[in-house]
């Protein structure tokens, strides 16, 4: 079962247009204290191994992180990710630390 998905238009460094179908699946227990989460980037990779973690939340987070890293790799190699008429805002989908909030006593 797919938990989250998005279709992203892309352009290779050589100028070829293609579509990346990103899918994150439902984490599943695969052993004692071991979970796995399917991740796919169709159009970019034929098959990716499921990502493993110590619990379902970790497996899910690591799968999302892998997808982010592979999309960033497209950009790092000179490709483009598109949304509508502009660039895909990859940073808007990235895990960012929350700003620290200090409270005075």
Secondary structure, DSSP 8 states (H G I E B T S, - for coil): -EEEEEEEEEE-TTS-EEEEEEEEE--EEEETTEEEE-EEEETT-S----EEESSHHHHHHHHHHHHHHHHHHHHHTT-EEEETTEE--GGGGS-----------
